[in-house]
């Protein structure tokens, strides 16, 4: 499976349109949304192209290919507009024999990993600061995919991909790889 990982869209239709072009051109199988999809949030400014109904319009035809979790700016009203579930605080996705944990980052994050079950890859957003760390010392590979809309800390806008056993943080909108790690998503031979 080929996954495109996106967090913190915050209602920016132009940002989502650009990422979806990359998704389509790369023939990705699933779109993993890590929260803060429609609402821009009280601590952010207004994003370029704020258009929550337009974001829904772009995502609705792809509903069958979306796995989403709730961000701290997402609400039940947002859920009423979206044709896919997004109110869970986390999702455990299994790819072959590997476990991928999806969350926004305001509850579970790199400093507060879930206690169980053990996971191979931990994906989150929330901080708008991209991070990519290899697995080791009993910890999963960790990726914060950043934000295409409101990057923080002097970072460029970003999103991430996971395919062919490689987890990559990519610059928005051109997809240039900023960092990558092998996460060995194929099952070992016994």
N, C-alpha and C positions, 0 to 999 in steps of 0.2 A: 504494500500500500504506500501511496505517496500522500503526505499530509502537508498542508499549508497551515501555519499556526499564526494567529492574529489576536491581539489584545488591544483594548483601549482605543477603539475607533471613535468613540464619543460623538456619534452622529454625523461625522464628516463624509458626505457622499463622494466628493472627489478622491479622498484617500482610499475609500473602499473600492471605487471604480478602478483605480490604478492597481491595487493588490489583486483584484479579481481578474484583470487582464493577465497578470503574471500567472495566476492560478490556471486560467484557461490555456494559455500558451504552453505552460509546463505540463499540462494534462494531469493535474493532481486529482486524487480520488476523493479526499475528504478535506473539509475546511473545519479546523478546530478553533472555535472562538472562546477566548479566555476572559470574557466579561467586558463591561462598560461599552456596550454596543451602541445604544441610542442616545443616552443622556450625556451632556457635556460635563456635568458635575459642578458643584458650587465653588471648587477651588481652582478651576481652570477658566481660561477666557473662552470666548466663543470661537469654535474651530472654523477654519475656512470651509465654506459650503455646508454649514449646519443644515441638515435636512433629514430628520429622523424618518419621515414617511418615505423619502427617497432611498434611504438605507434599507428599510423594510422591503421596498420594491425590488431592490437588487438581490437581497438575500432569499426572498420567498421562492423563486424558481429553483433554488439550490437546497431547499429545506431537507431533502432526503440525504444530502451529502454533508450536513452540518452536525457537529457535536459541539454543544455550547454549555458554559457554566455561567453562573451569576457573578457579576462584579459588584463592588460597593455602590456604584451609581445606577445599577439596574433595579427596576421595580416591577411590581405586579402589573402595573399599567403597561410597561414595556412588553412584558410577556403576552399581554392581550393582543398586541400588534403583530407579534412574530409567530410564524407557523411551525416553529420547532421549539422543543423545551429548552429553557435556559435558566431555571430557577434553582438548580442544584448547586451547592457550594463546591462540589468536586465531582469528577467522573473518573472512573477507572476503566481505561480502554486497554483491551488485550490485542496484541498483534503477534500472531504465532504464539510463542511461549513467553513473550515479554510483556510486562505491565507498564502502562504509561499513565501517569497521574496528571489530570488536568484540573487546574484551579485558578482562581483569579489572583490570589496572593494576599488578600487582606485578612484571611483566616489562617490558611496554610501558606508557608513561604520557605525560603531557604533556611531561615533561622528556626522555623517551626514546622518541620517535616511531619507528615502524618505518622502516627505511631504504628499503624498496621493497615493493610498488609505491606510487605516489602515491595518496593517498586523498582523498576530498572531505569525509568526516565521520569523526571519531575518537571512539568511545564507550568509556568505561571506568568503573570503580568503585573498589573497594579502600580508598580513604581515608575513605569515609563523609562526605566534604565535597563538596557539589555545586558544580559549576563549569559555566559556559557561556561560550564565547568564539567570536567570529565568525572565519570564514576570513580570511586575509590574509597578505601577504608570503610566499606560497608554502606556507603552513601550512593544514591543514584546519580546518574548524569543529570545536571540541572540546567534549565534554560529559562530565562526571562526574555521573551521576544520583544520587549520594548513597546513602542507605540509609533504608528505611522502618522498620528495626528498631533500629539503633544509630547515630543521627546523631551527629556529633562536631563539635567547635569551636563549640558554641552554636547550631548549625543546627537547623532543624526537620526532621522526617523527610520524605524526598523520593523521587520516581521521575521518569521523563521519558517524553515521547512524541515521535514524529516522524511528521508527516502533513501533507499539503498544502504540502510544502516548508518547514515550520516545525518547528524543534527547540525543545521546551519543557521546562523543569524545573518540576515540579508538587509542591505541598505534599501530603503524605500526612496524612490519608486523603481529604480533600475534593477534591483535584485542582486547587486554585486555582493559577493560573500565577504562578510567582515570577520567571521570566525566559524570554525567547524570542529566537530568532535565525532569520533566513531562511537556508536552506541550498540553495535552488534545486535541488530534486531532479528537476525536469523537464528533459529534454534540450533543449539549444539548437537552434533551427532553423538548418539549413545553407543 
